[in-house]
Amino acid sequence: MAKLLGLDKISKLMSIISENGGIRASLYKLYRMDDVKDGKLVGTDKYGNKYFTNPRYFYGRNRWVEYAPKYGMDYDGSQVPAEWYGWLHYKTDLLPNEDPSRPKFTWMADHKENMSGTSEQYVPYTTTVPKIHAWNPQAKTHG
């Protein structure tokens, strides 16, 4: 009878809200990420991003990342390091700390997010003279 009336759905909603830290935290998460899910925390990267899984969701939607609060609303996919990218996109089922074949060399560069569109973006320096010059009209003086 409870299933017929949808009480199991209300119970699951209340469970998701409590797992996400209450109504206020759930509303903030909904505002920030457009989604409120429940799942098992499987790891955190060194940038503060949290990675979750829940096998009840569809394949392709059962792994997700919650970006660190320091990013605010300005987060994107380039803020996920390569070792977690592989797990998120089902290239491997092993977590980065469980994979013995993952290379860890001192010469490997640290992950850096894509800075395009920000003040820190890469702008190449040119030494060539431009072939096209902008038109600069001279104002007519009326005498």
Solvent accessible surface area in square Angstrom, and as a share of the most:
residue,aa,sasa,rsa
1,M,168,0.75
2,A,53,0.41
3,K,159,0.68
4,L,147,0.73
5,L,112,0.56
6,G,21,0.20
7,L,88,0.44
8,D,53,0.28
9,K,139,0.59
10,I,99,0.50
11,S,70,0.45
12,K,69,0.29
13,L,97,0.48
14,M,106,0.47
15,S,49,0.32
16,I,26,0.13
17,I,35,0.18
18,S,79,0.51
19,E,97,0.43
20,N,19,0.10
21,G,58,0.56
22,G,25,0.24
23,I,114,0.58
24,R,212,0.78
25,A,40,0.31
26,S,8,0.05
27,L,106,0.53
28,Y,122,0.46
29,K,35,0.15
30,L,83,0.41
31,Y,145,0.55
32,R,13,0.05
33,M,38,0.17
34,D,124,0.64
35,D,52,0.27
36,V,35,0.20
37,K,29,0.12
38,D,10,0.05
39,G,21,0.20
40,K,140,0.59
41,L,87,0.43
42,V,30,0.17
43,G,17,0.16
44,T,72,0.42
45,D,14,0.07
46,K,146,0.62
47,Y,47,0.18
48,G,29,0.28
49,N,0,0.00
50,K,91,0.39
51,Y,0,0.00
52,F,29,0.12
53,T,29,0.17
54,N,14,0.07
55,P,115,0.72
56,R,142,0.52
57,Y,58,0.22
58,F,173,0.72
59,Y,171,0.65
60,G,46,0.44
61,R,143,0.52
62,N,23,0.12
63,R,39,0.14
64,W,33,0.12
65,V,24,0.14
66,E,23,0.10
67,Y,26,0.10
68,A,4,0.03
69,P,109,0.68
70,K,139,0.59
71,Y,34,0.13
72,G,26,0.25
73,M,110,0.49
74,D,115,0.59
75,Y,68,0.26
76,D,68,0.35
77,G,53,0.51
78,S,36,0.23
79,Q,7,0.03
80,V,11,0.06
81,P,2,0.01
82,A,80,0.62
83,E,56,0.25
84,W,16,0.06
85,Y,96,0.36
86,G,11,0.10
87,W,8,0.03
88,L,25,0.12
89,H,95,0.42
90,Y,54,0.20
91,K,145,0.61
92,T,35,0.21
93,D,109,0.56
94,L,79,0.39
95,L,25,0.13
96,P,14,0.09
97,N,128,0.66
98,E,96,0.43
99,D,21,0.11
100,P,126,0.79
101,S,95,0.61
102,R,57,0.21
103,P,72,0.45
104,K,154,0.65
105,F,112,0.47
106,T,145,0.84
107,W,192,0.67
108,M,85,0.38
109,A,102,0.79
110,D,93,0.48
111,H,59,0.26
112,K,156,0.66
113,E,54,0.24
114,N,89,0.46
115,M,40,0.18
116,S,81,0.52
117,G,75,0.72
118,T,59,0.34
119,S,118,0.76
120,E,124,0.55
121,Q,82,0.37
122,Y,182,0.69
123,V,107,0.62
124,P,90,0.56
125,Y,192,0.73
126,T,93,0.54
127,T,117,0.68
128,T,104,0.60
129,V,122,0.70
130,P,84,0.53
131,K,197,0.84
132,I,155,0.79
133,H,132,0.59
134,A,100,0.78
135,W,215,0.75
136,N,117,0.60
137,P,76,0.48
138,Q,155,0.69
139,A,95,0.74
140,K,171,0.73
141,T,128,0.74
142,H,169,0.76
143,G,126,1.21
